[in-house]
């Protein structure tokens, strides 16, 4: 039975306006600039700590782009294989070969590529009033660290596994459902958070 004090997705999600956005037509160089701006400490501005960008086209969220997608983008072409009729076939470079200077070469080569080519499509959603258990189920089923949150059919934010873990740790350590309304402070969790989210789930950030 659901506890009246139990938090829902809307209580721990990060609002959409706390994330920087970029067009799918933007280049990877543009995306890197935004990631740097949102992660670095700036004068008279708090660190937003966002390592993820929302990709928007026609005023609709179509995907996310972050460090994992950037790493995929710089992967050498000879490791990606060749596609024939929709089937990926191995090539002569099936065994990874990483020569000196290749990293620099790949970074420069992909700078002008479009974000939409490497973004992660957003096709997994929960509702703002869904339980945290449902969000956790979606994450485990789809092997995802984040799940998008919708409100009345429109994107409202994102909920992450680290935020659900905070709630789990509070309940486990306090041992009763009434603790769900309390916030536990775990400094080491800030280092674990995939996008640098610090403090309590209710903490608000100002976009850099």
Secondary structure, DSSP 8 states (H G I E B T S, - for coil): ---TT--BHHHH-EEGGGS-EEETTSBHHHHHHHHHHHHS-BTTB------EEEEEETTEEEEEEEHHHHHHHTS-GGGT-EEETTEEE--TT-S----TTHHHHHHHHHTTSBGGGT-EE---EEETTSBHHHHHHHHHHHT-SEEEEEETTEEEEEEEHHHHHHHHHHHHHH-SGGGGGS----HHHHHH-TT---S-TT------
